[in-house]
Amino acid sequence: MIRFDNSYARLPEGFFTRTRPTPVRDPKLVALNRPLAERLGFDTVWLAGPEGVAMLAGNTLPEGAEPIAQAYAGHQFGGFVPQLGDGRAVLLGEVVAPDGARFDIQLKGAGPTPFSRRGDGRAWLGPVLREYLVSEFMAAFGIPTTRALAAVTTGETVIRETLLPGAVLTRVAASHIRVGTFEFYAARGDRQRLQLLADHVIARHYPEASGAADLLQRVVERQAATIAGWMALGFIHGVMNTDNMSVSGETIDYGPCAFMDGYRPDKVFSSIDAHGRYAWNEQPNIAVWNLAQFASCLVPLMGNDDAAVAEATRIVHSFPELYQAEWLRRFAAKLGIAAPRPEDRALIERLLTLMAADEADFTRSFAGLADGRARDEFKAPEQFDAWAEGWQARIRDLSDAAQIMARANPCRIPRNHRIEEVIAAGREGDYAPFHALDAALRAPFEDRPEWSGYALAPQPDEIVRRTFCGT
């Protein structure tokens, strides 16, 4: 029995529209995340059976579900759009896990909603497989993220540049409330709903928070930790719009995301990011920008006067120090340093400078420090050797450092070319490559011979230079 308790659906009209998923013709299960299903209290045998797959496709509703499409606004590439909302996703409801934790269950690609803006509300298989793999890798690495419970094909096609196989992703999150959700009501001057929303978020995510200012501080802290985690993995979100920033601190809305192969700090993959607004090295700055928009929404709840503006500004300006502390902790661990000192920053930045000059592979350069193979990633290894002398003097004991590095540097990441291979095979109905890669990514620190190929950088003809949103 699934235990639903739909707190968001109990908010007044205006926060959402009641919307049922649109049934599909012939749903087939591609993947079921059994450990996550068990964490949520689902019967995995039932979920993998015909009735469960029908629910995962949106053909039937489980008892207790109250399907809705959430309303929100957002700054997209810096331009404000006053109404966005769930255009191709339906929130079935909130499940209370056996341990009392609360999670949203959302179907992504579930058909049109009142927010679809003339879109079909569907998803095609490629982005579904991508989000499944990347979000579960992030979870395995310990980065706050939405999760993938299941992927199903629909037996129908969707029209993008061509006809493509349709699919639905069942996404799990602490919630789907975004900075853009607050912007929706702030832009309308609706202080009453702003207060209701803030109260809801505090009760759900930050019960220790004492009010709007404290809520802002907690969100700033969580986002600083999350973005630092992205940076330490070479992860590029691709579309850091305010409607894609979760107030819970989770990574959300994996679209044209990617991981760097060769290190370039200004690297961009997203085909729609023409000017590099959301490049890898811009992500901390954009986080501050997004949080400033969030702060503006909360100012009316903080007194709506000069003192409130000053307090909100102070809190947003606390982000850089919080972020830099977490950045130093994560990157120092990648060098085997458990207790970093301020001067370690220069050591880290010198290595990154050498990596950028040679476009050394981001993941392999760090992973190779423990076994001496990092040197092979550099075109001018003698410069790496000079750096390594200072590094080895700092860590002193390589065996102790190796244990720290083993927990900080993944053996493998979701390489872009591997994901493209999985998608290409999936379009032909072959999901074996998907399941093999998924298994390897769920154990990012485990070095097995059968997974060694996933650690290799792409050959020149395999390099993925652009990624696409899929909408």
C-alpha positions as a Markdown table, in Angstrom:
| # | Residue | x | y | z |
|---|---|---|---|---|
| 1 | Met | 0.0 | 0.0 | 0.0 |
| 2 | Ile | 1.4 | 3.4 | -1.0 |
| 3 | Arg | 1.0 | 6.0 | 1.7 |
| 4 | Phe | 0.2 | 9.3 | 0.1 |
| 5 | Asp | -0.1 | 12.6 | 2.1 |
| 6 | Asn | -0.3 | 15.4 | -0.4 |
| 7 | Ser | 0.5 | 18.6 | 1.5 |
| 8 | Tyr | 1.1 | 20.8 | -1.6 |
| 9 | Ala | -2.2 | 19.8 | -3.1 |
| 10 | Arg | -3.8 | 21.1 | 0.1 |
| 11 | Leu | -2.6 | 24.6 | -0.6 |
| 12 | Pro | -5.2 | 27.0 | -2.1 |
| 13 | Glu | -6.1 | 27.3 | -5.7 |
| 14 | Gly | -3.4 | 29.2 | -7.7 |
| 15 | Phe | -0.5 | 27.1 | -6.6 |
| 16 | Phe | -1.3 | 24.4 | -9.2 |
| 17 | Thr | -4.0 | 23.1 | -11.5 |
| 18 | Arg | -5.5 | 19.6 | -11.1 |
| 19 | Thr | -4.3 | 17.7 | -14.1 |
| 20 | Arg | -4.4 | 14.0 | -14.8 |
| 21 | Pro | -1.6 | 12.3 | -16.9 |
| 22 | Thr | -2.6 | 11.5 | -20.5 |
| 23 | Pro | -2.6 | 7.7 | -21.0 |
| 24 | Val | -0.2 | 6.1 | -23.5 |
| 25 | Arg | -0.8 | 3.3 | -25.9 |
| 26 | Asp | 1.6 | 0.5 | -24.9 |
| 27 | Pro | 3.8 | 1.2 | -21.8 |
| 28 | Lys | 6.9 | -1.0 | -21.3 |
| 29 | Leu | 9.3 | -0.9 | -18.4 |
| 30 | Val | 12.8 | 0.0 | -19.3 |
| 31 | Ala | 14.3 | 0.4 | -15.8 |
| 32 | Leu | 13.1 | 0.2 | -12.3 |
| 33 | Asn | 15.2 | 1.6 | -9.5 |
| 34 | Arg | 14.5 | -1.2 | -7.0 |
| 35 | Pro | 16.7 | 0.2 | -4.1 |
| 36 | Leu | 14.9 | 3.6 | -4.3 |
| 37 | Ala | 11.5 | 1.9 | -4.7 |
| 38 | Glu | 12.2 | 0.0 | -1.5 |
| 39 | Arg | 13.3 | 3.2 | 0.3 |
| 40 | Leu | 10.0 | 4.7 | -0.6 |
| 41 | Gly | 8.0 | 1.7 | 0.6 |
| 42 | Phe | 6.8 | 0.4 | -2.8 |
| 43 | Asp | 6.2 | -3.3 | -3.5 |
| 44 | Thr | 8.8 | -3.8 | -6.2 |
| 45 | Val | 7.1 | -6.9 | -7.6 |
| 46 | Trp | 3.9 | -5.0 | -8.0 |
| 47 | Leu | 5.7 | -1.9 | -9.4 |
| 48 | Ala | 7.4 | -4.0 | -12.1 |
| 49 | Gly | 4.1 | -5.8 | -13.0 |
| 50 | Pro | 1.4 | -4.6 | -15.4 |
| 51 | Glu | -0.4 | -2.5 | -12.8 |
| 52 | Gly | 2.7 | -0.8 | -11.6 |
| 53 | Val | 3.9 | -0.1 | -15.1 |
| 54 | Ala | 0.5 | 1.4 | -15.9 |
| 55 | Met | 0.9 | 3.8 | -13.0 |
| 56 | Leu | 4.5 | 4.7 | -14.0 |
| 57 | Ala | 3.2 | 5.5 | -17.5 |
| 58 | Gly | 0.3 | 7.6 | -16.2 |
| 59 | Asn | -2.4 | 5.2 | -17.5 |
| 60 | Thr | -3.8 | 4.6 | -14.0 |
| 61 | Leu | -3.6 | 6.5 | -10.7 |
| 62 | Pro | -2.7 | 4.8 | -7.4 |
| 63 | Glu | -5.1 | 5.2 | -4.5 |
| 64 | Gly | -4.4 | 8.5 | -2.7 |
| 65 | Ala | -2.8 | 10.3 | -5.6 |
| 66 | Glu | -3.9 | 13.8 | -6.3 |
| 67 | Pro | -2.3 | 14.7 | -9.7 |
| 68 | Ile | -1.4 | 18.3 | -10.2 |
| 69 | Ala | 0.7 | 20.6 | -12.4 |
| 70 | Gln | 2.6 | 23.2 | -10.4 |
| 71 | Ala | 2.6 | 26.8 | -11.2 |
| 72 | Tyr | 5.9 | 28.8 | -11.3 |
| 73 | Ala | 7.6 | 31.6 | -13.2 |
| 74 | Gly | 11.3 | 32.1 | -13.9 |
| 75 | His | 14.2 | 34.0 | -15.2 |
| 76 | Gln | 15.4 | 32.2 | -18.3 |
| 77 | Phe | 18.9 | 33.3 | -19.5 |
| 78 | Gly | 18.3 | 36.4 | -17.4 |
| 79 | Gly | 14.9 | 37.3 | -18.9 |
| 80 | Phe | 11.8 | 37.1 | -16.7 |
| 81 | Val | 8.9 | 34.9 | -17.8 |
| 82 | Pro | 5.9 | 35.5 | -15.5 |
| 83 | Gln | 4.3 | 32.2 | -16.2 |
| 84 | Leu | 6.0 | 28.8 | -16.9 |
| 85 | Gly | 4.8 | 25.9 | -14.8 |
| 86 | Asp | 4.9 | 22.1 | -15.3 |
| 87 | Gly | 4.4 | 21.9 | -19.0 |
| 88 | Arg | 5.2 | 18.2 | -19.4 |
| 89 | Ala | 5.2 | 16.9 | -15.9 |
| 90 | Val | 2.4 | 15.8 | -13.5 |
| 91 | Leu | 3.0 | 15.5 | -9.7 |
| 92 | Leu | 1.1 | 12.4 | -8.7 |
| 93 | Gly | 1.5 | 13.3 | -5.0 |
| 94 | Glu | 3.7 | 13.0 | -2.0 |
| 95 | Val | 4.7 | 9.6 | -0.6 |
| 96 | Val | 5.7 | 9.2 | 3.1 |
| 97 | Ala | 8.4 | 6.6 | 3.3 |
| 98 | Pro | 8.5 | 4.0 | 6.1 |
| 99 | Asp | 11.0 | 6.2 | 8.0 |
| 100 | Gly | 8.7 | 9.2 | 7.8 |
| 101 | Ala | 10.6 | 11.1 | 5.1 |
| 102 | Arg | 8.4 | 12.8 | 2.5 |
| 103 | Phe | 9.0 | 12.6 | -1.3 |
| 104 | Asp | 7.3 | 13.9 | -4.4 |
| 105 | Ile | 6.5 | 11.4 | -7.1 |
| 106 | Gln | 6.3 | 13.1 | -10.5 |
| 107 | Leu | 5.8 | 11.7 | -14.0 |
| 108 | Lys | 7.9 | 13.6 | -16.5 |
| 109 | Gly | 6.6 | 13.4 | -20.0 |
| 110 | Ala | 3.0 | 12.7 | -18.8 |
| 111 | Gly | 1.2 | 14.7 | -21.5 |
| 112 | Pro | -0.1 | 18.3 | -21.9 |
| 113 | Thr | -1.0 | 20.5 | -18.9 |
| 114 | Pro | -2.5 | 24.0 | -18.8 |
| 115 | Phe | 1.2 | 25.2 | -18.7 |
| 116 | Ser | 2.3 | 23.4 | -21.8 |
| 117 | Arg | 2.3 | 26.5 | -24.0 |
| 118 | Arg | 1.1 | 24.6 | -27.1 |
| 119 | Gly | 3.7 | 21.8 | -26.4 |
| 120 | Asp | 2.8 | 18.1 | -26.5 |
| 121 | Gly | 3.8 | 17.6 | -22.9 |
| 122 | Arg | 5.8 | 14.5 | -23.8 |
| 123 | Ala | 9.4 | 13.4 | -23.5 |
| 124 | Trp | 11.4 | 11.3 | -25.9 |
| 125 | Leu | 13.5 | 8.4 | -24.8 |
| 126 | Gly | 16.9 | 10.1 | -25.0 |
| 127 | Pro | 16.5 | 12.7 | -22.3 |
| 128 | Val | 14.7 | 10.2 | -20.1 |
| 129 | Leu | 17.7 | 7.8 | -20.2 |
| 130 | Arg | 20.1 | 10.7 | -19.8 |
| 131 | Glu | 18.4 | 12.0 | -16.7 |
| 132 | Tyr | 18.0 | 8.5 | -15.2 |
| 133 | Leu | 21.8 | 7.8 | -15.5 |
| 134 | Val | 23.1 | 11.3 | -14.5 |
| 135 | Ser | 20.8 | 11.8 | -11.5 |
| 136 | Glu | 21.5 | 8.3 | -10.1 |
| 137 | Phe | 25.2 | 8.9 | -10.5 |
| 138 | Met | 24.9 | 12.2 | -8.7 |
| 139 | Ala | 23.0 | 10.4 | -5.9 |
| 140 | Ala | 25.7 | 7.7 | -5.7 |
| 141 | Phe | 28.4 | 10.3 | -5.4 |
| 142 | Gly | 26.5 | 12.1 | -2.7 |
| 143 | Ile | 25.4 | 15.3 | -4.5 |
| 144 | Pro | 21.9 | 16.4 | -3.5 |
| 145 | Thr | 19.6 | 15.6 | -6.4 |
| 146 | Thr | 16.3 | 14.5 | -7.7 |
| 147 | Arg | 16.2 | 10.7 | -8.3 |
| 148 | Ala | 14.9 | 8.4 | -11.0 |
| 149 | Leu | 12.5 | 5.8 | -9.9 |
| 150 | Ala | 11.6 | 4.3 | -13.3 |
| 151 | Ala | 11.7 | 4.8 | -17.0 |
| 152 | Val | 9.0 | 3.4 | -19.3 |
| 153 | Thr | 8.5 | 3.6 | -23.0 |
| 154 | Thr | 5.1 | 4.6 | -24.3 |
| 155 | Gly | 4.7 | 2.7 | -27.5 |
| 156 | Glu | 4.1 | 6.1 | -29.2 |
| 157 | Thr | 6.3 | 8.6 | -31.0 |
| 158 | Val | 6.9 | 12.2 | -30.4 |
| 159 | Ile | 7.8 | 14.8 | -33.0 |
| 160 | Arg | 11.0 | 16.9 | -32.5 |
| 161 | Glu | 13.3 | 17.3 | -35.4 |
| 162 | Thr | 12.2 | 13.9 | -36.4 |
| 163 | Leu | 9.9 | 11.1 | -35.1 |
| 164 | Leu | 11.3 | 9.7 | -31.8 |
| 165 | Pro | 10.3 | 7.0 | -29.3 |
| 166 | Gly | 8.3 | 8.4 | -26.4 |
| 167 | Ala | 9.1 | 7.7 | -22.8 |
| 168 | Val | 8.1 | 8.8 | -19.2 |
| 169 | Leu | 10.5 | 9.3 | -16.3 |
| 170 | Thr | 9.2 | 8.8 | -12.8 |
| 171 | Arg | 11.1 | 11.4 | -10.8 |
| 172 | Val | 11.5 | 11.5 | -7.0 |
| 173 | Ala | 12.4 | 14.7 | -5.1 |
| 174 | Ala | 12.2 | 16.1 | -1.6 |
| 175 | Ser | 10.0 | 18.6 | -3.4 |
| 176 | His | 9.7 | 20.4 | -6.8 |
| 177 | Ile | 9.4 | 23.9 | -5.3 |
| 178 | Arg | 11.8 | 26.3 | -7.1 |
| 179 | Val | 13.0 | 29.8 | -6.8 |
| 180 | Gly | 10.6 | 30.4 | -9.8 |
| 181 | Thr | 7.7 | 29.2 | -7.6 |
| 182 | Phe | 8.3 | 32.2 | -5.3 |
| 183 | Glu | 8.8 | 34.5 | -8.3 |
| 184 | Phe | 5.4 | 33.5 | -9.6 |
| 185 | Tyr | 3.6 | 35.1 | -6.6 |
| 186 | Ala | 6.1 | 37.9 | -6.0 |
| 187 | Ala | 5.6 | 39.2 | -9.6 |
| 188 | Arg | 1.9 | 39.4 | -8.9 |
| 189 | Gly | 2.3 | 41.1 | -5.6 |
| 190 | Asp | 0.5 | 38.3 | -3.9 |
| 191 | Arg | 2.0 | 38.6 | -0.4 |
| 192 | Gln | -0.6 | 36.2 | 1.1 |
| 193 | Arg | 0.5 | 33.3 | -1.2 |
| 194 | Leu | 4.1 | 34.2 | -0.7 |
| 195 | Gln | 3.7 | 33.7 | 3.0 |
| 196 | Leu | 1.8 | 30.5 | 2.6 |
| 197 | Leu | 4.5 | 29.2 | 0.3 |
| 198 | Ala | 7.3 | 30.2 | 2.6 |
| 199 | Asp | 5.5 | 28.6 | 5.6 |
| 200 | His | 5.1 | 25.4 | 3.5 |
| 201 | Val | 8.7 | 25.3 | 2.6 |
| 202 | Ile | 9.8 | 25.9 | 6.2 |
| 203 | Ala | 7.6 | 23.2 | 7.5 |
| 204 | Arg | 8.7 | 20.7 | 4.8 |
| 205 | His | 12.4 | 21.4 | 4.4 |
| 206 | Tyr | 13.6 | 23.7 | 7.2 |
| 207 | Pro | 11.5 | 23.2 | 10.3 |
| 208 | Glu | 14.3 | 24.7 | 12.4 |
| 209 | Ala | 14.0 | 28.0 | 10.5 |
| 210 | Ser | 12.5 | 30.9 | 12.3 |
| 211 | Gly | 11.1 | 33.0 | 9.4 |
| 212 | Ala | 11.8 | 34.2 | 5.9 |
| 213 | Ala | 15.3 | 35.5 | 6.6 |
| 214 | Asp | 16.3 | 32.2 | 8.2 |
| 215 | Leu | 14.8 | 30.4 | 5.2 |
| 216 | Leu | 16.9 | 32.4 | 2.8 |
| 217 | Gln | 20.0 | 31.7 | 4.8 |
| 218 | Arg | 19.3 | 27.9 | 4.8 |
| 219 | Val | 18.7 | 27.9 | 1.0 |
| 220 | Val | 21.9 | 29.8 | 0.4 |
| 221 | Glu | 23.8 | 27.3 | 2.5 |
| 222 | Arg | 22.4 | 24.3 | 0.7 |
| 223 | Gln | 23.0 | 25.7 | -2.7 |
| 224 | Ala | 26.6 | 26.6 | -1.9 |
| 225 | Ala | 27.2 | 23.0 | -0.9 |
| 226 | Thr | 25.5 | 21.6 | -4.0 |
| 227 | Ile | 27.2 | 23.9 | -6.5 |
| 228 | Ala | 30.6 | 23.1 | -5.0 |
| 229 | Gly | 29.8 | 19.4 | -5.5 |
| 230 | Trp | 29.0 | 20.1 | -9.2 |
| 231 | Met | 32.3 | 21.9 | -9.6 |
| 232 | Ala | 34.3 | 19.0 | -8.0 |
| 233 | Leu | 32.8 | 16.6 | -10.6 |
| 234 | Gly | 33.3 | 18.8 | -13.6 |
| 235 | Phe | 29.5 | 18.9 | -14.0 |
| 236 | Ile | 27.8 | 21.5 | -16.1 |
| 237 | His | 24.1 | 21.9 | -15.5 |
| 238 | Gly | 23.5 | 23.8 | -18.7 |
| 239 | Val | 20.3 | 25.7 | -17.8 |
| 240 | Met | 20.6 | 27.3 | -14.4 |
| 241 | Asn | 17.4 | 29.4 | -14.8 |
| 242 | Thr | 15.6 | 30.3 | -11.6 |
| 243 | Asp | 12.9 | 27.9 | -12.4 |
| 244 | Asn | 15.6 | 25.1 | -12.4 |
| 245 | Met | 16.9 | 26.0 | -8.9 |
| 246 | Ser | 15.3 | 24.0 | -6.2 |
| 247 | Val | 14.8 | 25.6 | -2.7 |
| 248 | Ser | 15.5 | 22.2 | -1.2 |
| 249 | Gly | 19.1 | 22.4 | -2.5 |
| 250 | Glu | 18.7 | 19.4 | -4.9 |
| 251 | Thr | 20.0 | 19.3 | -8.4 |
| 252 | Ile | 16.9 | 19.5 | -10.6 |
| 253 | Asp | 15.9 | 19.5 | -14.3 |
| 254 | Tyr | 18.7 | 17.6 | -16.0 |
| 255 | Gly | 18.4 | 18.9 | -19.6 |
| 256 | Pro | 21.5 | 19.7 | -21.7 |
| 257 | Cys | 23.8 | 18.8 | -18.8 |
| 258 | Ala | 27.2 | 17.2 | -19.3 |
| 259 | Phe | 30.5 | 16.4 | -17.6 |
| 260 | Met | 33.8 | 17.8 | -18.9 |
| 261 | Asp | 36.3 | 15.5 | -20.5 |
| 262 | Gly | 39.2 | 17.8 | -21.2 |
| 263 | Tyr | 39.4 | 20.5 | -18.6 |
| 264 | Arg | 38.3 | 24.0 | -19.8 |
| 265 | Pro | 37.0 | 26.3 | -17.1 |
| 266 | Asp | 34.8 | 28.2 | -19.6 |
| 267 | Lys | 33.3 | 25.0 | -21.1 |
| 268 | Val | 29.7 | 25.0 | -22.4 |
| 269 | Phe | 27.8 | 22.1 | -23.8 |
| 270 | Ser | 24.2 | 23.3 | -24.0 |
| 271 | Ser | 23.1 | 24.1 | -27.6 |
| 272 | Ile | 20.9 | 26.9 | -26.3 |
| 273 | Asp | 23.6 | 28.7 | -24.2 |
| 274 | Ala | 25.1 | 30.7 | -27.1 |
| 275 | His | 26.9 | 33.2 | -24.9 |
| 276 | Gly | 28.3 | 30.9 | -22.1 |
| 277 | Arg | 26.0 | 32.3 | -19.4 |
| 278 | Tyr | 26.0 | 28.9 | -17.7 |
| 279 | Ala | 29.5 | 27.8 | -18.4 |
| 280 | Trp | 31.2 | 25.6 | -15.8 |
| 281 | Asn | 33.2 | 28.4 | -14.2 |
| 282 | Glu | 30.1 | 30.7 | -14.2 |
| 283 | Gln | 27.9 | 28.4 | -12.1 |
| 284 | Pro | 28.8 | 29.8 | -8.7 |
| 285 | Asn | 28.1 | 33.4 | -10.0 |
| 286 | Ile | 24.8 | 32.4 | -11.5 |
| 287 | Ala | 23.8 | 30.7 | -8.2 |
| 288 | Val | 24.3 | 34.1 | -6.5 |
| 289 | Trp | 22.3 | 35.8 | -9.2 |
| 290 | Asn | 19.5 | 33.3 | -8.7 |
| 291 | Leu | 19.6 | 33.6 | -5.0 |
| 292 | Ala | 19.3 | 37.3 | -5.3 |
| 293 | Gln | 16.1 | 36.8 | -7.2 |
| 294 | Phe | 14.9 | 34.5 | -4.4 |
| 295 | Ala | 15.9 | 37.1 | -1.8 |
| 296 | Ser | 13.9 | 39.8 | -3.6 |
| 297 | Cys | 10.8 | 37.6 | -3.3 |
| 298 | Leu | 11.3 | 37.2 | 0.4 |
| 299 | Val | 11.9 | 40.9 | 1.2 |
| 300 | Pro | 8.1 | 41.6 | 1.6 |
| 301 | Leu | 8.0 | 38.8 | 4.2 |
| 302 | Met | 11.0 | 40.3 | 6.0 |
| 303 | Gly | 9.6 | 43.7 | 6.7 |
| 304 | Asn | 9.6 | 45.2 | 3.1 |
| 305 | Asp | 11.8 | 48.1 | 4.2 |
| 306 | Asp | 15.4 | 49.2 | 3.9 |
| 307 | Ala | 16.4 | 47.0 | 6.8 |
| 308 | Ala | 14.9 | 44.0 | 5.1 |
| 309 | Val | 16.7 | 44.7 | 1.9 |
| 310 | Ala | 20.0 | 45.1 | 3.8 |
| 311 | Glu | 19.5 | 41.8 | 5.6 |
| 312 | Ala | 18.6 | 39.9 | 2.4 |
| 313 | Thr | 21.6 | 41.4 | 0.7 |
| 314 | Arg | 23.9 | 40.4 | 3.6 |
| 315 | Ile | 22.5 | 36.8 | 3.5 |
| 316 | Val | 23.0 | 36.5 | -0.3 |
| 317 | His | 26.5 | 37.9 | 0.0 |
| 318 | Ser | 27.3 | 35.1 | 2.5 |
| 319 | Phe | 27.2 | 32.6 | -0.5 |
| 320 | Pro | 30.8 | 33.2 | -1.7 |
| 321 | Glu | 32.4 | 32.4 | 1.6 |
| 322 | Leu | 30.2 | 29.3 | 2.2 |
| 323 | Tyr | 30.9 | 28.1 | -1.4 |
| 324 | Gln | 34.6 | 28.7 | -1.2 |
| 325 | Ala | 34.9 | 26.8 | 2.0 |
| 326 | Glu | 33.1 | 23.8 | 0.5 |
| 327 | Trp | 35.0 | 24.1 | -2.7 |
| 328 | Leu | 38.3 | 24.0 | -0.8 |
| 329 | Arg | 37.2 | 21.0 | 1.2 |
| 330 | Arg | 36.1 | 19.1 | -1.9 |
| 331 | Phe | 39.1 | 19.9 | -4.1 |
| 332 | Ala | 41.5 | 19.3 | -1.2 |
| 333 | Ala | 40.1 | 15.9 | -0.7 |
| 334 | Lys | 40.6 | 15.2 | -4.4 |
| 335 | Leu | 44.3 | 15.8 | -3.6 |
| 336 | Gly | 44.2 | 13.6 | -0.6 |
| 337 | Ile | 44.1 | 16.4 | 2.0 |
| 338 | Ala | 41.6 | 15.8 | 4.8 |
| 339 | Ala | 42.1 | 19.0 | 6.7 |
| 340 | Pro | 42.8 | 21.8 | 4.2 |
| 341 | Arg | 44.6 | 25.0 | 5.0 |
| 342 | Pro | 44.1 | 28.3 | 3.2 |
| 343 | Glu | 47.4 | 27.9 | 1.4 |
| 344 | Asp | 46.2 | 24.7 | -0.2 |
| 345 | Arg | 44.1 | 26.8 | -2.5 |
| 346 | Ala | 47.2 | 27.8 | -4.5 |
| 347 | Leu | 48.2 | 24.2 | -4.8 |
| 348 | Ile | 44.8 | 23.2 | -6.2 |
| 349 | Glu | 44.6 | 26.2 | -8.5 |
| 350 | Arg | 48.1 | 25.6 | -9.9 |
| 351 | Leu | 47.1 | 22.0 | -10.9 |
| 352 | Leu | 43.9 | 23.3 | -12.5 |
| 353 | Thr | 45.9 | 25.9 | -14.4 |
| 354 | Leu | 48.2 | 23.1 | -15.8 |
| 355 | Met | 45.2 | 21.0 | -16.6 |
| 356 | Ala | 43.6 | 23.9 | -18.5 |
| 357 | Ala | 46.7 | 24.5 | -20.5 |
| 358 | Asp | 46.8 | 20.9 | -21.8 |
| 359 | Glu | 43.0 | 20.3 | -21.6 |
| 360 | Ala | 43.9 | 17.3 | -19.5 |
| 361 | Asp | 41.0 | 15.0 | -18.7 |
| 362 | Phe | 39.3 | 16.3 | -15.6 |
| 363 | Thr | 38.3 | 13.0 | -14.1 |
| 364 | Arg | 41.3 | 11.0 | -15.0 |
| 365 | Ser | 43.8 | 13.7 | -13.9 |
| 366 | Phe | 42.4 | 13.6 | -10.3 |
| 367 | Ala | 41.8 | 9.8 | -10.2 |
| 368 | Gly | 45.3 | 9.2 | -11.5 |
| 369 | Leu | 47.0 | 11.0 | -8.6 |
| 370 | Ala | 46.7 | 8.0 | -6.4 |
| 371 | Asp | 48.5 | 5.5 | -8.7 |
| 372 | Gly | 50.8 | 7.8 | -10.7 |
| 373 | Arg | 48.8 | 7.7 | -13.9 |
| 374 | Ala | 47.8 | 11.4 | -13.7 |
| 375 | Arg | 51.1 | 12.4 | -15.4 |
| 376 | Asp | 50.0 | 10.6 | -18.6 |
| 377 | Glu | 47.1 | 13.1 | -19.0 |
| 378 | Phe | 49.5 | 16.1 | -19.6 |
| 379 | Lys | 51.2 | 17.1 | -22.8 |
| 380 | Ala | 54.0 | 18.7 | -20.8 |
| 381 | Pro | 54.5 | 16.2 | -18.0 |
| 382 | Glu | 57.6 | 17.9 | -16.7 |
| 383 | Gln | 55.4 | 20.8 | -15.5 |
| 384 | Phe | 53.2 | 18.3 | -13.7 |
| 385 | Asp | 56.2 | 16.7 | -12.2 |
| 386 | Ala | 57.3 | 20.1 | -10.7 |
| 387 | Trp | 53.8 | 20.6 | -9.3 |
| 388 | Ala | 53.8 | 17.0 | -7.9 |
| 389 | Glu | 56.9 | 17.7 | -5.8 |
| 390 | Gly | 55.1 | 20.4 | -3.9 |
| 391 | Trp | 51.9 | 18.2 | -3.6 |
| 392 | Gln | 53.8 | 15.2 | -2.3 |
| 393 | Ala | 55.6 | 17.4 | 0.3 |
| 394 | Arg | 52.2 | 18.6 | 1.4 |
| 395 | Ile | 50.6 | 15.2 | 1.8 |
| 396 | Arg | 53.7 | 13.4 | 3.1 |
| 397 | Asp | 52.1 | 10.0 | 3.3 |
| 398 | Leu | 50.7 | 8.9 | -0.1 |
| 399 | Ser | 49.0 | 5.8 | 1.3 |
| 400 | Asp | 46.9 | 7.9 | 3.7 |
| 401 | Ala | 46.2 | 10.4 | 1.0 |
| 402 | Ala | 45.1 | 7.6 | -1.4 |
| 403 | Gln | 42.4 | 6.6 | 1.0 |
| 404 | Ile | 41.0 | 10.1 | 1.0 |
| 405 | Met | 41.3 | 10.5 | -2.8 |
| 406 | Ala | 39.5 | 7.1 | -3.2 |
| 407 | Arg | 36.4 | 8.6 | -1.6 |
| 408 | Ala | 36.6 | 11.9 | -3.5 |
| 409 | Asn | 37.6 | 11.0 | -7.1 |
| 410 | Pro | 35.2 | 8.7 | -9.0 |
| 411 | Cys | 36.7 | 6.0 | -11.2 |
| 412 | Arg | 34.2 | 6.9 | -13.8 |
| 413 | Ile | 31.5 | 9.5 | -14.6 |
| 414 | Pro | 28.6 | 9.5 | -17.1 |
| 415 | Arg | 30.8 | 10.3 | -20.1 |
| 416 | Asn | 28.8 | 12.1 | -22.7 |
| 417 | His | 29.8 | 9.8 | -25.5 |
| 418 | Arg | 28.8 | 6.8 | -23.5 |
| 419 | Ile | 25.4 | 8.3 | -22.8 |
| 420 | Glu | 25.0 | 8.9 | -26.5 |
| 421 | Glu | 25.8 | 5.3 | -27.2 |
| 422 | Val | 23.2 | 4.2 | -24.7 |
| 423 | Ile | 20.6 | 6.5 | -26.3 |
| 424 | Ala | 21.4 | 5.2 | -29.8 |
| 425 | Ala | 21.0 | 1.6 | -28.7 |
| 426 | Gly | 17.8 | 2.4 | -26.8 |
| 427 | Arg | 16.3 | 3.9 | -29.9 |
| 428 | Glu | 16.8 | 0.4 | -31.5 |
| 429 | Gly | 15.2 | -1.3 | -28.5 |
| 430 | Asp | 18.5 | -2.5 | -27.0 |
| 431 | Tyr | 18.7 | -1.5 | -23.4 |
| 432 | Ala | 21.7 | -3.7 | -22.4 |
| 433 | Pro | 24.2 | -0.9 | -22.8 |
| 434 | Phe | 21.9 | 1.3 | -20.6 |
| 435 | His | 21.8 | -1.3 | -17.8 |
| 436 | Ala | 25.5 | -2.0 | -18.0 |
| 437 | Leu | 26.4 | 1.7 | -17.7 |
| 438 | Asp | 23.8 | 2.3 | -14.9 |
| 439 | Ala | 25.4 | -0.5 | -12.9 |
| 440 | Ala | 28.9 | 1.0 | -13.3 |
| 441 | Leu | 27.7 | 4.5 | -12.4 |
| 442 | Arg | 26.0 | 3.3 | -9.2 |
| 443 | Ala | 29.5 | 2.3 | -7.9 |
| 444 | Pro | 31.6 | 5.3 | -8.9 |
| 445 | Phe | 34.5 | 4.5 | -6.5 |
| 446 | Glu | 34.6 | 0.8 | -7.3 |
| 447 | Asp | 37.4 | -0.2 | -9.8 |
| 448 | Arg | 36.3 | -3.4 | -11.6 |
| 449 | Pro | 38.0 | -4.7 | -14.7 |
| 450 | Glu | 34.7 | -5.1 | -16.6 |
| 451 | Trp | 34.0 | -1.4 | -16.1 |
| 452 | Ser | 37.5 | -0.1 | -17.2 |
| 453 | Gly | 36.2 | 1.0 | -20.6 |
| 454 | Tyr | 33.9 | 3.5 | -18.9 |
| 455 | Ala | 36.8 | 5.4 | -17.4 |
| 456 | Leu | 38.4 | 6.1 | -20.8 |
| 457 | Ala | 38.3 | 9.5 | -22.3 |
| 458 | Pro | 36.6 | 9.7 | -25.7 |
| 459 | Gln | 38.5 | 9.3 | -28.9 |
| 460 | Pro | 38.5 | 12.4 | -31.2 |
| 461 | Asp | 35.6 | 11.1 | -33.2 |
| 462 | Glu | 33.6 | 10.3 | -30.1 |
| 463 | Ile | 33.7 | 13.7 | -28.5 |
| 464 | Val | 30.3 | 15.2 | -27.7 |
| 465 | Arg | 30.5 | 19.0 | -28.2 |
| 466 | Arg | 26.8 | 19.9 | -27.8 |
| 467 | Thr | 24.0 | 18.6 | -25.7 |
| 468 | Phe | 20.3 | 19.3 | -26.1 |
| 469 | Cys | 17.3 | 19.8 | -23.8 |
| 470 | Gly | 15.0 | 17.4 | -25.5 |
| 471 | Thr | 11.8 | 19.4 | -25.0 |
